[in-house]
Amino acid sequence: MKKFILVFSLALIVLSSCKPTAKSLFNGKGLNGWHIDVPAMDSTDARNPFIIRNGMLVSLGTPAGHIITDASYEDFRLDVEYRFAGEPGNCGVLVFASTPRSLYKLFPKSIEVQMMHENAGDFWCIVEDITVDDMAERRGPKEEWGITEGKKRRILNLTDGSEKPVGDWNHMTIECLKNEIKVWVNGDLVNHGYDATAQTGQIALQAEGSEVEFRKVELLPISKLTE
């Protein structure tokens, strides 16, 4: 019996050690593991709109651009806690990001999960595509769909009222498994897409006009989506 208990205990230890663990994508001190892509910084002394302040990753909003992970990821759960520090406005999390400046010479090829105030959870197709249920109702006339400039790239989310008041912290969860994406805002399922044209890539955060504070950007490998 003692031998059985010992073997069982060792098996539990092995299984526990194999369980995936979440990791923060920023350390609260610097931007290690990320790079900046801000077109205005190419030829001017424009400021870097991404800084660390009080242990938080902050997007100052301008000039427009992205902070992008050096590494690519697939099959993950991304937990993001954010708030608009002053005036509500626009920002986003981009998944499956690849070729830089593919749209409007600014946005990397990707699927954007919108964070714009009162629109959190919308999908925006950026030279990648994704399918949802009730597609025509949520994207508009099919003949106008597209993934490049001038096309209907926005896919509306499923809920109203899931966001917290401006100044409060929001919790966004994005799960990506193969070519499927599910999004929750403050516990509400706000979008579910499938048949995406990508299933791996970098993760990017935007500077898109409004100051946004991030106190958590944490990634966990997954093998199935949350029901």
N, C-alpha and C positions, 0 to 999 in steps of 0.2 A: 504493500500500500504506500509506504514512504517513497519507494522508487517511482511509483506511478505519479504521486503528487509532485515529485521533483521534476519528472519529465514534462508533466502538464504545465508546471510553472515556467519551465524554460521555453516551452512552446508559446506561452502567452507573452513572454518577454520578446521573443523573436517577432511575433506578429505585431506587437506594439511598436517595435523599432522600425518595422517596414511601413507603418502608417504614414501617409504624406503629411507634412506640416506646412502651415502657412508661413509666408515670409513677407516682410515689408519691402516694398520696392524703393523706399527712400529711408535714410537713416536719421533724419531730423537735423543733420549738420551740414550736408552738402548734396551735390547732385550726381554723386557717383552712380554709374550704371545708366545714366541718361545722356542724351545729347540734344542740343537746341537747333531747331530749324526755323529761323525767323528771317524772311527775305530782306526786310529793312536793314538787317545787320550786315548784309553782304558788302555794302558799299558806303555805309555811313557809320557814325558813332552812336547809333540808336542804342538805347538801353536794352539789356536782356530782361524780358518781361517775366522770367521765372526765377524766383529767389526762395531761400529758406528764411523764415521769420518766426521766432518763438517756437522753434521745433516743427513748424508746419511748412509744407510746400505751398507756395503762393503763386498764382497766376495774376499778374498785375493788369492783364487785359490788353495792353498795347505796348509796343507794336504787335500786330497780329502774327501768329505763328504757332509752333508746336514744340513741346518737349516730348522726346521719344525715347523709349527704352532701347538700350544697345542690343539687348537680347530679343529673340523671337519666342513666342509662347504658343502652345496649343493645349486644348483640354484643361481648362482652368476655371476657377471661380475667382472673380475680382471683387473685393469689397472696398468701396470708396466712401469716405465720409467727408462731406464738403458743405460749405455755406458761402453765400454771397456776403462779402464783408461790409458792403455799403449799399449801393443801389443794385437792385436785381437786374440781371441781364443774361448774357449768353456765354456758354462754354460747352464742352463736350468731352467724352471719353471715346477714343478711336481704338477699335480692335482689328486684328488681322491687317495692321498697317504694313505697307511695303514701299513701293516706289514714291519717293518724295515729290511734292509739288505737281501732282498729277492733275489736279483740278484748280482752275483759276490761278495757276502757278503758285499755289499756296498749300492746298490740302493734300496729304499723302493718300494714295490709294488705300481704301479701308472701308469699314462699316462704322459709322458714327452712332454712338448712343448719346442722344441729346441730353444736355443738362440745363438748357435754357429755361428760365423761370416760367413756371406754369406749363411747360412742355417736356418735362423730364421723362425720358423713356422712349421718345420718338426715335425711329431709325432714320438715318440719312445715308443714302447709297453714294459712295465716293469712288467711282470707277470699279466698284464691286457691287454685287447685287444680292438680294435676299428676298425670300417669299414669306408672306404671312397669310393667315386666314382672312377672309373678307377683304382681299387685296384691293378690289376696285373701290370699295367704300372708304378705305383708309389711305389710298394713294391717288385716287382720281382716275380719269379715263385711261384705259390701257394703252391707247395709241400715243399717249403723252409720256408714258413711263420711259425712264432712261437712267443712265449712270454718269452722264457728263453734263457740261454746261447747258442750261436752257431746258433740261428735262425735269419731269416730276421725280425727284429723288427722295422726297420725304414720305415716310410711312408713319401715320399717326399712332400714338400709343393707345392703350385700352381703357385708361381711367382718367377721371378728373379728381382733383383734390388730394392727391397722394403726397404732395410736397408739404414741407413745414413752412411756417411763415419766414419771411426774409430775416436773416440774422440767426435763425436756429439751424442746427446741424441736420443735414439729410444723410440718409444711408442708402446708397445705391449698390445693388449686387448684380453683377453681370456674369452669367455662366456661359461658357463657350465649350461645346463638345462636338468634335468633327465640324460639320458645317451648320450647326444649330446654335442659336443664341436665345437665352431667356434673361429677362431683366426684371428686377424688383426695385421699387422705391419705397423706403420705409415700410417694408414688409408686404406691400401690394405688388402682385404680378402685373406689370405694366406693358410688357411686350414679349412676344415669342415668335422668332423667325426660324426658318429652316431653308435647306437647299441654297445656302450661301455659296458664293463663287470662290470663297477662300475658307480655309480652316486653320490657318496658322499665320503668325505675323507678329509685328511689334505692337506695343501699346503706347498710345499718345494721349496727352492732355493738351487742351487748347488755350491760347490767349486769343480771345475773340470779343474784346471790347469792355469786359466787366472784370473787376477784381474778385477772385475766388480763392478761398482758403481750403486746403486739403489737410486734414489731420490724420487720415488713414488712406493708404493705397496698398492693399495687401492681397497677395496672390496665393491660391491653394490649388495644387493639381487635383483633378477629379477624373473619375472614370464613368460617372453617370450624372444626369441632370436631376436637380431637385424636382419632385412632383408638385 
